[in-house]
Amino acid sequence: MGTLSCWYTNDVNDSRRPRVTLEATTLKDDEDRAAFTGLCDDGKLGPGSTRITADWAKDRDWSAWMAPHDPTFSEAVLCTRDQFYIVRVTHVTGATADDALCTILAAVD
């Protein structure tokens, strides 16, 4: 399993500053995939998690979830056969869980 992490923030030392974090993990085998089953199959992002049922996800046999935890924190995950993506958006004024999902889709595209 290999992971790439990318952060966008104006101050890495202050967790209360606006921050977007993207992590992409390569899933090499069934053991790797099993490590993410809870997030990919069950959407265990916490209360308010919503499964994405759009055609772009279903047609590719992908699993996607998003969760607006509170006004300062949202996240989304996308699971493909070979990749696991997660984006966390914190302290970005006006940002939503949709924005977190769109960030993943921009990275994938």
N, C-alpha and C positions, 0 to 999 in steps of 0.2 A: 504494500500500500504506500503510495506517495502522495504528499499533501503540498499544495501551494497556497500560501496565505498572502492576501493583499489588503492593506489598510489605507484608507483615505481619512486624514484628520489634520487639523492645523496645530495640534499639540499632543504628542504621544504620551506626555507625562500627566495629562489631566483627563481622566475618564469622563468628566462632565462636559467636555467639548464635543461638538458635532463629530460623529465618526461613522464610517461605513466600512465594514469588514467583510471580505469575500474569501471563502475557503473552498478550494476544489481538491477533492481527493480521488485518486485513481483506484478503482476497485479491480484487483487482479484475479480474484478467485471467489468461490462461494464463501470461504471463511471471511474475507474482507467484506463481502456483501452482508453477511450475517451480523457484522458489527453495527450496521446501520439500519437493521430491520425495523427497530422501534420508530425511528424517524421517517423512514421511507414508506413503510406499510401502515403504520398506525398513527402517524402524524403527531408524535409525542413532543410537540413544541410547547405545550402548556394549554391553559384555558383559552378558549376562543380560536383554537386552531381550525383552519378551514382547508379541506381538500380541494385541489384544483381539478375540475372535471371538464375543462375545455378540450376541444378536439385536438389541439396541438399536443396535448399531453397524452390523451387516450390513443391517438393514431400512432404514436411512437412507443407505446407501452411504457411511458414514463410516469413517475409518481411525483406530485408537487403539492406542497402545503405552504400556508402562510399563517402568521399569527400576529395580530396587533396587541401586544401585551399591555401597553399603556401609552400615553401621549409622547413619551420620550424613547420608547423602545419597540421596534417591530423586527420580525425576522421571517425568512422564507427558506425553504429547502427544495431542491430538485434532485431526483434520483433517476439516473439512466442506467442502462445495463453495466456500463463501465465507469461511471463517474458519480460522485456525490458532491453537491454544491450547497453551501449555506451562506446566506447573507444576513448580517445583523446591522440594523440602522439605529443608532442611538443619538439622542439630542439634536436631531436635524429638524428644525422647525417646519411643520407642515408635511413631513414625510409619513408615509403609510406603509402597511405591509405590501400593498401593490407595488410600491417603489422598490421594496426589497426584492420582490419577485422579478420585476423588470430589470434590475441590476444583474441578476443571474442570467436572464435571457439575453441581455446584451453581451455578457461574457461568453455564453455558449455560441451565439451567432457570430 
